[in-house]
Amino acid sequence: MDWKKKLTSEQYRVLREKGTEHSFSGKYVHNKEQGMYVCAGCGTQLFSSETKFDSGTGWPSFDNPVNKENVVLKEDISHGMKRVEVVCKICGGHLGHVFDDGPTKTGQRYCINSCA
């Protein structure tokens, strides 16, 4: 796959180089429409609008993937922090990170880049 041809430069930076959008810059931060959020790299269904909530962090946040089989969680110790990276299982694209401080019953906050 020629990712540089398929993705925008911002999508490539985030999905293929593990970048991050600036907070409050993504098009889905304040989105309230019903629907499915899919991977920008391969179209895999990742998160439902039913699990989206406003975390106040500046990135779209969800309390659970639509199908846990579609994401892989990996330890991330970059930037002097210990976090858990969320990756698309199908194409290996970096989506964001998950934290154990969510306000719902799952206790999870999947903090996902809009462009991913």
C-alpha positions as CSV (number, residue, x, y, z in Angstrom):
1,M,0.0,0.0,0.0
2,D,1.3,3.4,-0.9
3,W,0.1,5.2,2.2
4,K,1.5,8.6,1.0
5,K,-0.9,8.5,-2.0
6,K,-3.9,7.2,-0.1
7,L,-3.7,9.5,3.0
8,T,-3.5,13.3,3.4
9,S,-0.2,14.5,4.9
10,E,-1.9,14.9,8.3
11,Q,-3.4,11.4,8.2
12,Y,0.0,10.0,7.2
13,R,1.8,11.8,10.0
14,V,-0.8,10.4,12.6
15,L,-1.5,7.0,11.2
16,R,1.9,5.9,9.9
17,E,4.3,8.0,12.0
18,K,2.4,7.9,15.3
19,G,1.7,11.6,15.4
20,T,-1.0,13.5,17.2
21,E,-3.4,16.2,16.1
22,H,-3.4,19.5,18.0
23,S,-6.0,19.4,20.7
24,F,-9.4,20.8,19.7
25,S,-8.3,20.9,16.0
26,G,-10.0,17.7,14.7
27,K,-13.2,17.7,12.8
28,Y,-14.9,15.1,15.1
29,V,-14.1,16.7,18.5
30,H,-17.5,18.3,18.8
31,N,-19.4,16.1,16.4
32,K,-22.8,15.0,17.7
33,E,-24.0,13.1,14.6
34,Q,-25.0,9.5,14.9
35,G,-22.9,6.9,13.1
36,M,-19.8,4.8,12.9
37,Y,-16.2,6.0,13.1
38,V,-14.0,4.1,10.8
39,C,-10.2,3.8,10.2
40,A,-9.1,6.4,7.7
41,G,-6.5,3.9,6.5
42,C,-8.6,0.9,5.7
43,G,-12.3,1.6,6.6
44,T,-12.5,-0.8,9.5
45,Q,-15.3,0.0,11.9
46,L,-13.8,1.2,15.2
47,F,-16.1,3.3,17.3
48,S,-19.8,4.0,17.5
49,S,-21.3,7.5,18.2
50,E,-23.2,5.7,21.0
51,T,-20.0,5.4,23.0
52,K,-18.7,8.9,22.3
53,F,-18.5,11.5,25.1
54,D,-17.0,14.9,25.7
55,S,-13.9,14.4,27.7
56,G,-12.8,18.0,27.5
57,T,-9.4,16.9,26.4
58,G,-9.7,18.2,22.8
59,W,-9.8,14.8,21.1
60,P,-12.8,12.6,20.3
61,S,-13.3,10.2,23.2
62,F,-15.1,6.9,23.4
63,D,-15.6,4.4,26.2
64,N,-15.3,1.3,24.1
65,P,-14.5,0.1,20.6
66,V,-17.4,-1.2,18.5
67,N,-15.5,-4.5,18.3
68,K,-12.4,-5.1,20.4
69,E,-11.1,-7.4,17.7
70,N,-10.6,-4.4,15.5
71,V,-8.1,-2.7,17.7
72,V,-4.7,-3.7,19.3
73,L,-3.5,-2.1,22.5
74,K,0.3,-1.6,22.8
75,E,2.5,-0.2,25.5
76,D,3.8,3.2,24.6
77,I,6.7,4.7,26.6
78,S,7.5,7.5,24.1
79,H,7.8,11.2,25.2
80,G,8.8,10.2,28.8
81,M,5.3,8.9,29.5
82,K,3.8,5.4,30.0
83,R,0.6,5.1,27.9
84,V,-1.4,2.5,26.0
85,E,-1.5,3.1,22.2
86,V,-4.6,2.2,20.2
87,V,-3.8,0.7,16.8
88,C,-6.1,-0.5,14.0
89,K,-5.7,-4.3,13.8
90,I,-6.2,-4.4,10.1
91,C,-3.8,-1.8,8.7
92,G,-1.6,-1.1,11.8
93,G,-2.5,2.6,11.8
94,H,-1.9,4.6,15.0
95,L,-5.3,5.9,16.2
96,G,-4.5,7.4,19.6
97,H,-4.3,6.2,23.2
98,V,-6.6,4.7,25.8
99,F,-6.6,5.8,29.5
100,D,-8.3,4.4,32.6
101,D,-10.0,7.6,33.6
102,G,-13.2,7.5,31.6
103,P,-16.5,8.7,33.3
104,T,-18.7,5.8,32.1
105,K,-19.0,2.3,33.6
106,T,-16.2,1.0,31.4
107,G,-13.8,3.4,33.0
108,Q,-12.0,3.7,29.7
109,R,-11.3,6.9,27.6
110,Y,-10.2,6.0,24.1
111,C,-8.7,9.3,23.0
112,I,-8.7,9.1,19.2
113,N,-7.3,11.5,16.5
114,S,-10.1,12.7,14.2
115,C,-8.0,12.3,11.1
116,A,-7.3,8.6,12.0
